[in-house]
Amino acid sequence: MDTKLIAKNPTAYHNYNIEDKLEAGIVLAGTEIKSIRNGKVNLKDSYAILKNGEPFILGMHISPYEHGNIFNKDPLRTRKLLLNKKEINKLTGLIKQKGYSLVPISMYFKGSFVKIELGIGKGKKLYDKREEIAKKEANLRIQRELKN
């Protein structure tokens, strides 16, 4: 099936060490789909949680559809994620015992369905982030010198 990227979370790999990924469906309203097709999605401050054994995504901003009316939903509402029972049980164990977080990495169309790629990872410390930035800058300097 063809996949078309809609949005990426720019801070996911910067703030977390992503160890595993999984694909989840999402429950959306009609006007939200139309807004997503126009690319009006922001995943930057979003995160996923498990509440009563069901996964939800919070903080994901889908702008209201400009041609919509009373059917437009709240842009920051909590949306349910669609995972099978086996995946939910795996996530429950990881999150409660080992202190992992669920972070949305990207949103894309898979055929006609909207899917979210979730990353399972631990938060980075400030010194880890600084070290990563220093490595990137060093690599850029090396590439510039090799180019010249």
N, C-alpha and C positions, 0 to 999 in steps of 0.2 A: 504494500500500500504506500501511496505517496504521502509524505509529511511536509507540512509547510509551517515554518516557525512563525509564531505570533509575537512572543515576548520572551525576554531572558531576564533573570535576576542577576544584576551586575555585582551584587555584594555577596552572593552565595559562596563562591570559592574564596573570597577574601576573608570572610568572617568564620568559615567552618572548614574543617578537614572532612570532606565528603568521602565516606568509605563504601557506600552502597547506593544504588539508584533503583527506583521502581516507577512504573507508569500507573497513573490513576486517572479515572474519568472524573467529571465534575458535573454537578447538577446546576443547570442554568435556566434562566427565564428567556423567553423569545427575544425581548429587546436587548438583553445582554449579549446574545449570540450576534445580533446585528451590529452592536457596538464592537464586539471582538473582531468581526470580519473587517471593520474599518481600522483595526489596530489600536483601539483606545483602551489598552490594558497596561497596568503598572504592577510588577511583582516585587518592587524594591523592598518594602517593609513588611512583606507577607511571611507568614509561618503557618505550619499545620499542627494540629493537636488531636489527641484522641479523647473524646468525651463519651462516657458510657459505652465504650467499645465501638464507637463510630468515629471515623476521621473527618475533620473539618478544616477548612482553610480560612484564616483570618487575615485581615489587613490587605487583601488583594483589591486593588482599585480598578473597577470597570466603569468608565465614564457613562453617564446616561446617554441613551440614543437620542440624537438631536431631532429626529422626526417622530419620536415616541410621544406618548401622552401620559395618561394616568397609569399605564402599565409599566412605566419605568420603575426600576427597583433602586434601593439605596446603593450607592456605588461601593460602600465598604462593608456590605452585609456579610455575615458568615455563610459560607457555602459548603455543602456536603461533598465529600470526595467518595468516589466509588472504587472500592477495593474488594477482593474476595476475602473470605474468612481466614484462610491460611496466611495471607499477607498481613491482615490486621493482627492476628495472634503473634506473628513474628515481630511486628512493630511494637506491640504492647510490651513484650518481654524486653526488647532493646531499650525502649524509652524509660521504663520503670527501674530496671536493674542497673544498666550501664550508664545512664545519663546522656543518651543521645538525643538529638533534636531532629525534627522533620522540617526540611527547608525546601520550598519550591525552587527548582533550578530554571525550568523553562516551561512555556505553554505553546502547544502546537496543534495543528489540525492533522488528524490521522484519518484519511478519507474525509468523511463529513462530520466526524466526532472531534470534540475538543478534548485534548489530553493534557495532563500536567505531569512533568517529570519531577519526582520528589527525591531529594537526597537525604540520606541518613548519615549524620555526622556529628562531630563534637566541635564545640566552639573553640576558636583559636585564642590564645593569649596575645596581649599587645606586642610582646617581644617577638612572637612568631610572625605577626603581620609585618613588623619592621624588617625582620630578616628576609622575608619573601620580597618585599619592595626593594631592598638592597641588592638581592640576587638579580631581579629583573633589570635594575638600572645598570648593573655590571655587564649583563648580557647585551644590553643595548649599546653600551660603550664599545664592547668588543666587536659587535656587528658594524658599528660606524667606522671603527679603525680598519677592519678588514675590507670594508667597502672603499675606503680611501687608499 
